[in-house]
Amino acid sequence: MRLMDLLRRINLLKSVPRAGWALAKIERTSMEDVAQHSFEVASICAAVDDELKKRGVQLDLHKTVLMALIHDWNEALIGDIPCPALEHAGDRGFKSEMEVNATAKMLSDHPELLALWQEYHEQSSPEARLVRAADYLSMLLQALTYMERGTRCEEMEGLWAAVRQDIAPFLSEFPLLSGLVDELEQKKAEILSSGG
């Protein structure tokens, strides 16, 4: 994809809602979009990387943040397909195939970026796994924000539980994140017990 076409597609991410929030009964006007989510994931990666360095863990920050920025670019072509929707797919691998094909199309003229996205998709490096964990952490942070604003429903609880399950495999590699998730759980319990 030509550079201008790629930039126009990336710009569309500001108009692509994170569809899972609709399933959790968030109004469209309050719904996070893919660009906001990608910015938060990259920001989480930068902040976590700084903390990891203090603990003697060295990752490639440039690679991590760049991977975080591009991890959902394909949604400019295919939209955001929430995980609960996959329960209704005959072949659950179709989403992955769509993501691979869309990313290959978008980054056909940018092989270094394509290779970086493939590394993320395959989860073949600590940086890729940190980005995936940050992706889940971002969802928990956003869910907590919606809960603070008054969203209480079974669907939000289900989303929270699913994300907690998805992030669990990454917590042993990045124990720092385990503490952050525990803090979010505590804050969620306080919100729900106070009713606000």
Sequence and secondary structure as in RCSB ss.txt:
>XXXX:A:sequence
MRLMDLLRRINLLKSVPRAGWALAKIERTSMEDVAQHSFEVASICAAVDDELKKRGVQLDLHKTVLMALIHDWNE
ALIGDIPCPALEHAGDRGFKSEMEVNATAKMLSDHPELLALWQEYHEQSSPEARLVRAADYLSMLLQALTYMERG
TRCEEMEGLWAAVRQDIAPFLSEFPLLSGLVDELEQKKAEILSSGG
>XXXX:A:secstr
  HHHHHHHHHHGGG B THHHHTT  GGG  BHHHHHHHHHHHHHHHHHHHHHTT    HHHHHHHHHHTTTTH
HHH    GGGGGG S TTHHHHHHHHHHHHHTTT HHHHHHHHHHHHT SHHHHHHHHHHHHHHHHHHHHHHHTT
   HHHHHHHHHHHHHHHHHHTT HHHHHHHHHHHHHHHHHHHHT 
